[in-house]
Amino acid sequence: MSEHATPHFHNQPGVPRIRVGAKEFMCIGALPPFDHPHVFLDMGAASEALCPYCSTLYVYDASLHGAADPTECVYEPAERVAAAS
C-alpha cells in the first residue's frame, strides 16, 4: 500500500474556499466515486490556487501544517483509514 506523499484535498461539503497548509497538493473534487480527475496544484509564490475542474479556491495558511480548514476536506483513502483502526 502506498501513502500519499502529496496532500490530497476534496470539497465534498461544497464550500467556496478551503484553507490549506500546503502549497503543493492534489484536488480530487468530491469524495469517490464522485471525484474528478485528481489534479496537482502548485501555488508557487502565490497564496491561492483555483482548481480548474471544480473551481474550489484553495488559500494557503502556513499555520495548518498540511491540514485543511474545514478539516473534513482532507482526503484519507478508505484503506489507510481501515489500516489505522
C-alpha positions as CSV (number, residue, x, y, z in Angstrom):
1,M,0.0,0.0,0.0
2,S,1.4,3.4,-0.9
3,E,0.7,6.5,1.1
4,H,0.2,9.9,-0.4
5,A,3.5,11.9,-0.5
6,T,1.4,14.9,-1.6
7,P,-1.6,16.0,0.5
8,H,-5.0,15.4,-1.2
9,F,-8.0,17.6,-0.5
10,H,-11.7,17.4,-1.6
11,N,-14.6,19.7,-1.4
12,Q,-17.4,17.3,-0.5
13,P,-19.0,20.0,1.7
14,G,-19.3,22.4,-1.2
15,V,-17.6,25.3,0.5
16,P,-16.4,28.2,-1.7
17,R,-12.9,28.2,-0.3
18,I,-10.6,25.9,1.6
19,R,-7.7,27.0,3.7
20,V,-4.8,24.5,3.3
21,G,-1.4,24.2,4.9
22,A,0.4,23.1,1.7
23,K,1.4,25.0,-1.4
24,E,1.6,21.8,-3.5
25,F,-1.3,19.3,-3.3
26,M,-3.9,17.3,-5.2
27,C,-7.6,18.3,-5.6
28,I,-9.9,15.4,-6.1
29,G,-13.2,17.4,-6.2
30,A,-15.8,15.4,-4.2
31,L,-15.3,12.1,-2.5
32,P,-15.1,8.9,-4.6
33,P,-17.0,7.8,-6.6
34,F,-18.0,11.4,-7.5
35,D,-14.4,12.7,-7.6
36,H,-13.0,14.5,-10.7
37,P,-9.5,13.6,-12.2
38,H,-7.0,14.2,-9.4
39,V,-5.2,17.4,-10.4
40,F,-1.9,18.6,-9.0
41,L,-2.0,22.2,-7.9
42,D,1.2,24.2,-7.2
43,M,0.7,27.7,-5.7
44,G,4.3,28.7,-6.3
45,A,4.9,32.2,-4.9
46,A,1.1,32.9,-4.8
47,S,-1.1,32.4,-1.7
48,E,-4.1,30.8,-3.5
49,A,-5.0,28.5,-6.3
50,L,-8.2,27.7,-8.2
51,C,-9.0,24.1,-9.2
52,P,-9.6,24.0,-13.0
53,Y,-12.2,21.2,-12.6
54,C,-14.4,22.1,-9.6
55,S,-13.5,25.8,-9.1
56,T,-12.6,25.4,-5.5
57,L,-10.5,28.2,-4.2
58,Y,-7.6,27.0,-2.1
59,V,-5.9,29.6,0.2
60,Y,-2.6,28.9,1.8
61,D,-2.3,29.1,5.6
62,A,1.1,28.1,6.9
63,S,-0.4,27.5,10.4
64,L,-2.3,24.5,9.2
65,H,0.9,22.5,8.5
66,G,-0.5,20.2,5.7
67,A,-4.0,20.1,7.1
68,A,-7.2,21.9,5.9
69,D,-9.9,24.2,7.2
70,P,-12.6,22.8,7.2
71,T,-10.8,19.7,8.5
72,E,-13.1,17.3,6.7
73,C,-11.7,18.4,3.4
74,V,-8.5,16.3,3.9
75,Y,-8.8,13.2,1.8
76,E,-7.9,9.9,3.6
77,P,-8.2,6.8,1.4
78,A,-10.5,4.2,2.9
79,E,-7.8,1.6,3.0
80,R,-5.5,3.9,5.0
81,V,-8.3,4.7,7.5
82,A,-9.0,1.0,7.9
83,A,-5.3,0.1,8.4
84,A,-5.1,2.7,11.2
85,S,-8.1,1.2,13.1
